[in-house]
């Protein structure tokens, strides 16, 4: 708190500087007082990797399954959903990507994972087994020599030499060490799937990757929702001019998130035009919602010291009710109620209408999911209920 007051006093005493110079100085002082390094703030302003996923997916019926992948959760239809995840690496300096972490979980609790691809795969940095050759050689040598030359009687020479050599050779092969290139499995008690992909000499984490998940769904399935999230972990080269300033607790070489994405995918049954239209309507409405929400997050121009301080305080205050992109994620992924959410209620009228349109499109898609093949008695009761509501 004392550091923040000191930074505030420094900012107040520097009011005679120009607006542009003062803004940069204030942000730098506030970041240092709060304990954030400029390099970290620069890295947090934008991700080095961006992800993209189509908003809709087709559920293709699966008729043949092997014994290991056969459903064990009772009766139901089996469908396969293909997800095509794309990544784009941007920035002046290419980041060092270490791995991807992907999660796929359906909204409906009745869905169960039957199969998924790709499965866990391993690889090695060595091509083939590793050969070891060990040679143990021991040599013993003994020599003796004697020379004598008596005066005027001639010469004599005697010698003795022995040599013993023993050798042992052992040669064998060892399997090359393996590491996981792709790891996958189930999560949420068999309801979802996770994938972990590593950047290796045989796998590049850039471009498009396809993932397939086979679900067991209720009989007469028509549509549903999938929540897909992805996080890229790696190291980003620092490009800030303040990167050389040492900061306590900062490890620039540490693996950290360098890109992430979160998507709501509308899944519709193959050959169902009504389900396809509802899925497309929900995707289009979400796109309009995010486009309109980005317009109100534009920060107004700063012309005075008091306005600048209010903007800085709003950024620091984590409990502020100012509109931000967090309410869009709450509405899309957490089913926030647009009538009771404190932030959504304060939005402009036009934007609240767009939020209500998205909730209506999502509700129609989820209601279509529960419309199974019904007998004549159920259809008659539904018609009576509709007629009664119309008469009222």
VOGU-3710 file (C-alpha; in Angstrom, 3 decimals, decimal comma):
1> xxxxxxxxxx> 0,000/0,000/0,000  2,885/2,387/0,807  4,452/1,666/-2,576  1,157/2,463/-4,305  0,797/5,776/-2,361  4,352/6,665/-3,303  3,656/5,956/-6,974  0,435/7,993/-6,736  2,319/10,988/-5,277  4,909/10,740/-8,027
11> xxxxxxxxxx> 2,195/10,693/-10,660  0,449/13,721/-9,075  3,646/15,764/-8,870  4,371/15,121/-12,559  1,187/16,810/-13,787  3,122/19,435/-15,749  4,235/16,848/-18,336  2,410/16,207/-21,575  -0,571/13,834/-21,655  1,083/11,120/-23,739
21> xxxxxxxxxx> 4,293/11,143/-21,690  2,348/11,191/-18,444  0,204/8,233/-19,451  3,229/6,028/-20,137  4,944/7,153/-16,914  1,835/6,521/-14,811  1,247/3,040/-16,184  4,886/2,152/-15,586  4,814/3,401/-11,977  1,550/1,644/-11,203
31> xxxxxxxxxx> 2,817/-1,625/-12,677  6,022/-1,472/-10,631  4,143/-0,536/-7,446  1,737/-3,449/-7,854  4,580/-5,941/-8,358  4,149/-6,648/-12,085  7,146/-6,577/-14,366  6,807/-4,653/-17,660  7,779/-7,785/-19,580  4,912/-9,703/-17,966
41> xxxxxxxxxx> 2,438/-6,961/-18,716  3,568/-6,853/-22,320  3,188/-10,625/-22,667  -0,265/-10,541/-21,106  -1,559/-7,960/-23,579  -1,859/-10,519/-26,348  -1,338/-14,196/-26,975  1,341/-15,436/-29,330  -0,931/-18,273/-30,536  -4,585/-17,973/-31,514
51> xxxxxxxxxx> -6,947/-20,910/-31,984  -10,014/-21,411/-34,126  -12,713/-24,074/-34,201  -15,830/-24,274/-36,403  -18,948/-23,342/-34,392  -20,932/-26,347/-35,636  -20,155/-30,050/-35,999  -21,984/-33,009/-37,532  -22,834/-36,086/-35,480  -22,430/-39,075/-37,805
61> xxxxxxxxxx> -24,129/-42,329/-36,723  -21,766/-45,224/-35,953  -23,060/-48,717/-36,616  -19,959/-50,879/-36,153  -17,833/-50,871/-33,002  -15,264/-53,348/-31,771  -15,720/-55,201/-28,510  -13,360/-52,895/-26,611  -15,275/-49,773/-27,646  -18,810/-51,111/-27,276
71> xxxxxxxxxx> -21,049/-48,967/-25,018  -21,420/-50,118/-21,443  -23,995/-47,570/-20,299  -27,237/-49,105/-21,517  -29,243/-48,383/-24,639  -28,710/-45,365/-26,846  -27,450/-44,182/-30,194  -23,753/-43,935/-31,018  -22,479/-40,942/-32,988  -19,049/-39,684/-33,982
81> xxxxxxxxxx> -18,133/-35,986/-33,840  -15,067/-34,614/-35,655  -13,443/-31,420/-34,346  -10,973/-29,542/-36,561  -8,820/-27,291/-34,375  -6,570/-24,740/-36,083  -3,767/-22,641/-34,613  -2,043/-19,517/-35,882  1,352/-18,391/-34,561  1,736/-14,617/-34,740
91> xxxxxxxxxx> 4,204/-12,000/-33,579  7,636/-10,851/-34,589  9,391/-13,611/-32,657  8,235/-17,214/-32,913  7,468/-18,658/-29,459  8,855/-21,966/-28,267  5,766/-24,185/-28,051  5,983/-27,039/-25,571  2,516/-28,645/-25,555  -1,232/-28,278/-26,073
101> xxxxxxxxxx> -3,865/-29,182/-23,511  -7,354/-29,805/-24,932  -10,592/-30,641/-23,099  -13,910/-31,628/-24,662  -16,966/-32,025/-22,411  -20,666/-32,191/-23,487  -23,292/-30,048/-21,778  -25,724/-32,942/-21,485  -24,932/-35,208/-18,537  -26,406/-38,229/-20,334
111> xxxxxxxxxx> -23,659/-38,346/-22,977  -20,888/-40,901/-22,501  -17,590/-41,291/-24,315  -17,291/-44,543/-26,249  -14,131/-43,964/-28,270  -11,750/-41,178/-29,237  -8,872/-40,480/-31,574  -5,992/-39,934/-31,640  -5,044/-42,337/-28,885  -1,895/-42,159/-26,779
121> xxxxxxxxxx> 1,166/-42,319/-29,024  4,836/-42,586/-28,103  8,005/-41,893/-30,064  11,750/-41,723/-29,609  14,478/-39,362/-30,673  16,498/-42,380/-31,898  15,756/-44,301/-35,075  15,897/-47,918/-33,995  17,425/-49,690/-30,986  20,629/-48,511/-29,343
131> xxxxxxxxxx> 23,662/-50,847/-29,618  26,128/-51,174/-26,779  29,558/-52,807/-27,157  31,846/-53,438/-24,176  35,420/-54,744/-24,555  37,403/-55,869/-21,490  41,069/-56,584/-22,337  43,848/-57,475/-19,841  47,563/-57,860/-20,746  50,361/-59,154/-18,495
141> xxxxxxxxxx> 53,997/-58,830/-19,578  57,278/-59,838/-17,851  60,777/-59,323/-19,270  64,338/-59,786/-18,069  67,668/-59,231/-19,819  71,310/-59,657/-18,809  74,378/-58,630/-20,765  78,006/-59,439/-19,798  81,250/-58,667/-21,602  84,416/-59,985/-19,854
151> xxxxxxxxxx> 87,604/-58,287/-20,726  89,262/-59,767/-23,817  87,255/-63,027/-23,555  84,259/-62,294/-25,781  80,582/-61,483/-24,917  77,517/-63,170/-23,457  73,756/-62,318/-23,547  70,837/-63,870/-21,665  67,146/-62,883/-21,922  63,753/-63,935/-20,650
161> xxxxxxxxxx> 60,332/-62,640/-21,794  56,689/-63,718/-21,194  53,382/-62,202/-22,375  49,811/-63,110/-21,439  46,704/-61,451/-22,968  43,050/-62,019/-22,071  40,114/-60,390/-23,821  36,315/-60,341/-23,321  33,770/-58,683/-25,625  30,090/-58,115/-24,813
171> xxxxxxxxxx> 27,640/-56,638/-27,277  23,893/-56,077/-26,797  20,999/-53,861/-27,832  18,638/-51,718/-25,775  15,315/-50,240/-26,768  15,415/-46,502/-27,334  13,768/-44,431/-24,570  10,216/-43,358/-25,404  8,296/-40,216/-24,585  4,631/-39,373/-25,115
181> xxxxxxxxxx> 3,897/-37,466/-28,305  0,124/-37,563/-27,805  -1,618/-38,519/-24,577  -5,395/-38,870/-24,395  -8,033/-40,263/-22,080  -11,407/-39,639/-20,476  -12,348/-37,024/-17,885  -15,482/-36,114/-15,919  -16,172/-39,777/-15,067  -16,254/-40,829/-18,709
191> xxxxxxxxxx> -18,268/-37,862/-20,002  -15,433/-35,969/-21,660  -12,061/-36,406/-23,340  -8,678/-34,731/-22,910  -5,730/-34,542/-25,298  -2,149/-33,551/-24,553  0,072/-32,950/-27,582  3,799/-32,220/-27,390  6,018/-30,535/-29,939  8,638/-33,084/-30,984
201> xxxxxxxxxx> 10,820/-33,845/-33,966  7,943/-35,888/-35,407  5,014/-33,609/-34,520  4,540/-29,910/-35,220  1,905/-28,003/-33,230  0,887/-25,518/-35,861  -1,890/-25,569/-38,421  -4,929/-27,864/-38,264  -5,382/-30,938/-36,106  -8,401/-33,245/-36,242
211> xxxxxxxxxx> -9,875/-34,932/-33,194  -12,682/-37,486/-33,245  -14,889/-38,410/-30,308  -17,560/-41,124/-30,316  -20,427/-40,542/-27,879  -23,320/-42,618/-26,734  -26,321/-40,275/-26,836  -30,051/-40,711/-26,088  -32,200/-42,485/-28,645  -33,457/-40,096/-31,308
221> xxxxxxxxxx> -30,613/-37,639/-30,821  -30,888/-34,466/-32,909  -28,682/-31,734/-31,397  -26,495/-30,833/-28,426  -23,653/-28,651/-27,179  -19,955/-29,332/-26,613  -17,562/-27,190/-24,577  -14,029/-27,281/-26,010  -11,064/-25,519/-24,394  -7,417/-25,470/-25,443
231> xxxxxxxxxx> -4,296/-24,008/-23,812  -0,861/-23,748/-25,424  2,122/-23,882/-23,054  5,563/-22,660/-24,001  8,149/-19,887/-23,754  7,982/-16,516/-25,436  11,102/-14,482/-26,234  10,889/-11,118/-24,499  10,750/-8,108/-26,807  10,278/-5,399/-24,176
241> xxxxxxxxxx> 12,997/-2,845/-23,591  12,475/-3,332/-19,854  13,162/-7,089/-20,009  16,676/-6,630/-18,645  15,361/-5,199/-15,353  15,561/-7,959/-12,728  12,267/-8,594/-10,937  11,966/-10,719/-7,824  10,199/-14,012/-8,536  10,154/-13,561/-12,324
251> xxxxxxxxxx> 11,383/-16,528/-14,376  11,341/-15,650/-18,062  12,446/-19,170/-19,005  9,515/-20,806/-17,264  6,832/-22,581/-19,291  3,626/-20,543/-19,179  0,405/-20,179/-21,226  1,126/-18,460/-24,534  -2,291/-18,949/-26,115  -5,718/-20,269/-25,282
261> xxxxxxxxxx> -9,193/-20,636/-26,680  -12,637/-21,628/-25,493  -15,459/-22,642/-27,811  -19,094/-23,690/-27,628  -19,780/-26,123/-30,486  -23,326/-26,817/-31,624  -23,612/-30,473/-32,678  -26,444/-31,523/-34,994  -27,461/-34,907/-36,336  -26,521/-35,794/-39,886
271> xxxxxxxxxx> -29,377/-35,325/-42,348  -31,546/-33,251/-39,981  -32,194/-29,853/-41,637  -34,088/-28,446/-38,645  -31,234/-29,239/-36,272  -28,735/-27,788/-38,728  -30,653/-24,502/-39,006  -30,905/-24,162/-35,229  -27,200/-24,907/-34,791  -26,292/-22,342/-37,448
281> xxxxxxxxxx> -28,641/-19,777/-35,899  -26,982/-20,169/-32,514  -23,502/-19,825/-34,049  -24,495/-16,691/-35,976  -26,070/-15,136/-32,883  -22,943/-15,767/-30,822  -20,820/-14,077/-33,473  -23,081/-11,003/-33,404  -23,002/-10,996/-29,602  -19,216/-10,984/-29,419
291> xxxxxxxxxx> -18,968/-8,343/-32,130  -21,360/-5,998/-30,345  -19,744/-6,654/-26,958  -16,301/-5,686/-28,262  -17,601/-2,229/-29,205  -18,487/-1,160/-25,652  -15,070/-2,186/-24,304  -13,365/0,625/-26,230  -11,650/2,911/-23,746  -12,476/6,592/-24,172
301> xxxxxxxxxx> -9,728/9,152/-24,665  -7,898/10,352/-21,568  -7,690/14,144/-21,327  -7,169/14,767/-17,619  -5,400/13,408/-14,586  -8,616/12,409/-12,816  -9,882/10,470/-15,846  -6,561/8,650/-16,139  -6,603/7,695/-12,449  -10,160/6,359/-12,765
311> xxxxxxxxxx> -9,136/4,190/-15,719  -6,103/2,850/-13,825  -8,219/2,160/-10,723  -10,807/0,305/-12,831  -8,092/-1,938/-14,236  -6,741/-2,736/-10,769  -10,147/-3,268/-9,113  -11,021/-6,919/-9,801  -14,502/-6,496/-8,304  -15,492/-3,641/-10,569
321> xxxxxxxxxx> -18,858/-3,949/-12,346  -17,579/-2,190/-15,454  -18,506/-4,033/-18,671  -15,771/-6,361/-19,882  -15,481/-9,532/-21,920  -16,017/-11,729/-18,841  -19,804/-11,417/-18,963  -19,853/-12,840/-22,511  -18,073/-16,001/-21,345  -20,435/-16,296/-18,382
331> xxxxxxxxxx> -23,391/-16,077/-20,722  -22,001/-18,536/-23,280  -20,307/-21,127/-21,059  -21,895/-20,756/-17,617  -25,524/-20,128/-18,650  -25,664/-16,784/-16,838  -29,179/-15,382/-16,487  -29,378/-12,128/-18,494  -32,217/-10,916/-16,249  -30,327/-11,240/-12,945
341> xxxxxxxxxx> -26,636/-10,923/-13,872  -25,445/-7,584/-12,378  -23,215/-6,708/-15,343  -25,603/-7,763/-18,134  -28,437/-5,755/-16,559  -26,357/-2,563/-16,893  -25,560/-3,078/-20,570  -27,087/-0,863/-23,269  -30,553/-1,892/-24,380  -29,477/-2,944/-27,858
351> xxxxxxxxxx> -26,758/-5,218/-26,478  -29,134/-6,764/-23,928  -31,505/-7,603/-26,779  -28,664/-9,381/-28,617  -27,862/-11,329/-25,435  -31,515/-12,387/-25,116  -31,534/-13,462/-28,773  -28,535/-15,695/-28,110  -30,217/-17,267/-25,084  -33,336/-17,944/-27,169
361> xxxxxxxxxx> -31,306/-19,577/-29,963  -29,470/-21,761/-27,473  -32,693/-22,717/-25,702  -34,291/-23,802/-28,978  -31,293/-25,988/-29,786  -31,302/-27,638/-26,362  -35,052/-28,231/-26,467  -34,668/-29,926/-29,823  -32,167/-32,245/-28,183  -34,879/-33,710/-25,893
371> xxxxxxxxxx> -37,475/-34,208/-28,638  -37,269/-37,961/-29,100  -39,503/-40,260/-31,092  -42,837/-40,143/-29,271  -45,890/-42,334/-29,497  -49,405/-41,127/-30,394  -50,527/-40,581/-26,772  -47,621/-38,261/-26,009  -48,273/-36,312/-29,205  -51,957/-35,945/-28,270
381> xxxxxxxxxx> -51,110/-34,586/-24,816  -48,674/-32,108/-26,290  -51,249/-30,865/-28,775  -53,813/-30,415/-26,009  -51,335/-28,395/-23,995  -50,560/-26,191/-26,997  -54,266/-25,643/-27,719  -54,934/-24,734/-24,102  -52,106/-22,202/-24,090  -53,429/-20,635/-27,280
391> xx> -56,964/-20,336/-25,923  -55,674/-18,550/-22,844
//
